[in-house]
Structures are given as structure tokens and as C-alpha cells.
Amino acid sequence: MNKQIALVTGASSGTGRHIAIALAQDGCDVAILGRRSQELEETARQITQAGARVLILNADLRDEAAVKQAMASLLEWSGQRVDILVNAAGIPGPLGDPIGELGVEDFDSVMSTNLRGPFLTMSYLLPVMCRHGRGRVINIGGTHGMRGRAGRASYATSKWALRGLTRSAALEVGEYGVTANLIAPGPIAVDRMRKRWAAQALDQGVSEDVILERYIADMGTALKRPNETGDIVEMVRFLAGEGGRNITGQELVVDGGVIV
Ligand SMILES: NC(=O)c1ccc[n+]([C@@H]2O[C@H](COP(=O)([O-])OP(=O)(O)OC[C@H]3O[C@@H](n4cnc5c(N)ncnc54)[C@H](OP(=O)(O)O)[C@@H]3O)[C@@H](O)[C@H]2O)c1
């Protein structure tokens, strides 16, 4: 992937940060988008350390004008080219609220981050990729968008709809050599999740390993191991690399074997 240009949204933390750094290690110059400046600076530091060029795009994906401005800055920086777009930004929204109690503002916020955000970046960058005759779009969905989930209606709806957006894009841009796929991770052991498990361990007076074992048993994970950010990173590498050249319109579940 030497000297390809990648944009990774949600690169200020979690999975997006790991994806951005991995693409830099693979030789890409990487633009990173998010709202928290300090966290973006840290990702940028690690990208620079990997020997790649980096562009920080501080923007709120819910704000159309801000995204438009960010995409203009990106194209100026890259010389009007983007080879890889990874839409990793996302929020879980309210946890446990049934639909009757789910506030419309919360619902809208999840939809505009998880669905309208990827729509906006794709609407600006797909034409650029098509003109260039090459491109890889990788949207990060989630297994909650494969089967629905009580108490997670806004999140599940947004991730489910992202599949429709991805498949439609694949059909629209395939003839120009552009692919669009979605990775559907099960719960990933990001810092945010590890903090939750640590708090539960303290609460229940058991070790974090015990909490993790229970969690894996509850999930019914075939492989009996948690989903690590590295598992998602490797799938991104595959789809963005030579292995992914004839794969499009697909949803790749990375969850250790829950949805089987
Ligand atoms: N963690 C899991 O268990 C899990 C499971 C399945 C799928 N996923 C999906 O995987 C992706 C990454 O999740 P994660 O848990 O690894 O990450 P995370 O640490 O929660 O980070 C989320 C990222 O999204 C960005 N973001 C959120 N709202 C934004 C907005 N309005 N505008 C711009 N950026 C925004 C955040 O940046 P700022 O805060 O700086 O804006 C941050 O970089 C998400 O799409 C998530 O839905 C996660």
C-alpha cells in the first residue's frame, strides 16, 4: 500500500486509531478525522513515528459544513486523490432504553454520526475515487446491525442501514474499480470496554479475567476469546490490500464466532 492516501474517521481513539496507525505502517499517508484534538495529536504522533505523512481533520461528522470543509482540506493535501476510506467513527448511543423511552435527539445523534457521517464522506470521496479508477471503502458496522438488539434500537438501526449504504455504493462504483465493504465486529476489547470490565471486577470482588470469561460465555463466542482491535485491523488490511481486489458489497463479520 506504498504511498496510497487513506482517510480514517474516528481515528482519535479505539479501533479507528489502530487502523490509522496500521495503514501508516503499511506505507499509506493517512488523514485522520475526529473531534478531540489532543487524542488526534497522539494518533498523528504515532503515524509520523511510522514514517508516514499525516493530516489532522478536526471535524464533527454531524455537521455537514464541517465535513465539506474537511474533505476540501483533505483533497488539497492529497493532490485530489484518496485510495482508501475507512469510516470507523461511531457512537453507541443510549444503552438499555426501550424505543418508547428513547429520546428523538439521541436517536438523531446516533443516526447522524453512524450513518449520515459515512454517507457524507462517501458522497464527497466516491466521485474522486471513480475519477481515479481505483478505491476501497471500508465501513465499520457491527453485529448489532446484523440481528437487532433490545435496548439498542438507534445503534442497531444505524449499523443495519449502513449495510444498505455500503451495498448500494458497491453496485454504483464497481465499474470504476472501486470496492465498498462493511466489517461487522462483535464487541471489541477497546480501552472503553476494558475500563468497564475493570469496574465490574472491582464491584464484584473478582479478577478481570473472571469477568472476561463470564462475558465470553454470555456471548456464546465459538473461539472463546475476546475480539481485539487487531482482529479488525487485519480485516481492514485484507480488504484494502491485494486480497480485497475482487471483493465488494460484502459484510464481513469479525466476532469470534457468535453469529454463526
Ligand atoms: N467497541 C466495540 O465493542 C464495537 C463493536 C462493534 C462495532 N464497533 C464500531 O467500531 C467503531 C469504532 O468503535 P470503538 O469502540 O473502537 O471506538 P471509540 O474509542 O468509541 O471511538 C469512536 C471514534 O468515533 C469518533 N466520533 C464519534 N462521534 C463523532 C463525531 N460526531 N464526529 C467525528 N468523530 C466522531 C470519536 O472521535 P471524537 O470523540 O474525537 O470525535 C472516536 O475517534 C465504531 O463505528 C463502533 O460503532 C465497536
The ligand as a Tripos MOL2 file, in Angstrom:
@<TRIPOS>MOLECULE
LIG
   48    52     1     0     0
SMALL
NO_CHARGES

@<TRIPOS>ATOM
      1 N1        -16.0730   -1.1940   20.6900 N.am      1 LIG1
      2 C1        -16.9120   -2.1430   20.3190 C.2       1 LIG1
      3 O1        -17.2130   -3.0870   21.0680 O.2       1 LIG1
      4 C2        -17.5160   -2.1210   18.9230 C.ar      1 LIG1
      5 C3        -18.2280   -3.2380   18.4580 C.ar      1 LIG1
      6 C4        -18.7540   -3.2300   17.1700 C.ar      1 LIG1
      7 C5        -18.5880   -2.1120   16.3610 C.ar      1 LIG1
      8 N2        -17.9140   -1.0310   16.8470 N.ar      1 LIG1
      9 C6        -17.7650    0.1200   15.9480 C.3       1 LIG1
     10 O2        -16.3810    0.3190   15.7220 O.3       1 LIG1
     11 C7        -16.1230    1.7060   15.5190 C.3       1 LIG1
     12 C8        -15.0530    2.1790   16.4890 C.3       1 LIG1
     13 O3        -15.5210    1.9990   17.8100 O.3       1 LIG1
     14 P1        -14.5210    1.9330   19.0650 P.3       1 LIG1
     15 O4        -15.3250    1.4500   20.2320 O.co2     1 LIG1
     16 O5        -13.2900    1.2510   18.6700 O.co2     1 LIG1
     17 O6        -14.1300    3.4640   19.1770 O.3       1 LIG1
     18 P2        -14.2120    4.5940   20.2760 P.3       1 LIG1
     19 O7        -12.9740    4.5330   21.0870 O.co2     1 LIG1
     20 O8        -15.5330    4.6360   20.9570 O.co2     1 LIG1
     21 O9        -14.0770    5.8160   19.2850 O.3       1 LIG1
     22 C9        -15.0980    6.2980   18.4820 C.3       1 LIG1
     23 C10       -14.4900    7.2560   17.4750 C.3       1 LIG1
     24 O10       -15.5530    7.8990   16.7500 O.3       1 LIG1
     25 C11       -15.3000    9.2930   16.7400 C.3       1 LIG1
     26 N3        -16.5490   10.0470   16.7000 N.ar      1 LIG1
     27 C12       -17.6480    9.8470   17.4530 C.ar      1 LIG1
     28 N4        -18.5680   10.7810   17.1530 N.ar      1 LIG1
     29 C13       -18.0200   11.5790   16.1990 C.ar      1 LIG1
     30 C14       -18.4850   12.7320   15.5040 C.ar      1 LIG1
     31 N5        -19.6860   13.2590   15.7110 N.pl3     1 LIG1
     32 N6        -17.6620   13.3070   14.5940 N.ar      1 LIG1
     33 C15       -16.4290   12.8040   14.3790 C.ar      1 LIG1
     34 N7        -15.9410   11.7170   15.0100 N.ar      1 LIG1
     35 C16       -16.7340   11.1180   15.9110 C.ar      1 LIG1
     36 C17       -14.5620    9.5550   18.0530 C.3       1 LIG1
     37 O11       -13.7880   10.7200   17.9340 O.3       1 LIG1
     38 P3        -14.0490   12.0620   18.7600 P.3       1 LIG1
     39 O12       -14.6710   11.6870   20.0690 O.co2     1 LIG1
     40 O13       -12.6840   12.6450   18.8610 O.co2     1 LIG1
     41 O14       -14.9440   12.8510   17.8880 O.co2     1 LIG1
     42 C18       -13.6610    8.3350   18.1440 C.3       1 LIG1
     43 O15       -12.4880    8.5360   17.4150 O.3       1 LIG1
     44 C19       -17.4630    2.4150   15.7280 C.3       1 LIG1
     45 O16       -18.0800    2.6180   14.4820 O.3       1 LIG1
     46 C20       -18.2520    1.4220   16.5440 C.3       1 LIG1
     47 O17       -19.6450    1.5790   16.3810 O.3       1 LIG1
     48 C21       -17.3610   -1.0040   18.0970 C.ar      1 LIG1
@<TRIPOS>BOND
     1     1     2 1
     2     2     3 2
     3     2     4 1
     4     4     5 ar
     5     4    48 ar
     6     5     6 ar
     7     6     7 ar
     8     7     8 ar
     9     8     9 1
    10     8    48 ar
    11     9    10 1
    12     9    46 1
    13    10    11 1
    14    11    12 1
    15    11    44 1
    16    12    13 1
    17    13    14 1
    18    14    15 2
    19    14    16 1
    20    14    17 1
    21    17    18 1
    22    18    19 2
    23    18    20 1
    24    18    21 1
    25    21    22 1
    26    22    23 1
    27    23    24 1
    28    23    42 1
    29    24    25 1
    30    25    26 1
    31    25    36 1
    32    26    27 ar
    33    26    35 ar
    34    27    28 ar
    35    28    29 ar
    36    29    30 ar
    37    29    35 ar
    38    30    31 1
    39    30    32 ar
    40    32    33 ar
    41    33    34 ar
    42    34    35 ar
    43    36    37 1
    44    36    42 1
    45    37    38 1
    46    38    39 2
    47    38    40 1
    48    38    41 1
    49    42    43 1
    50    44    45 1
    51    44    46 1
    52    46    47 1
@<TRIPOS>SUBSTRUCTURE
     1 LIG1         1 GROUP 0 **** ****
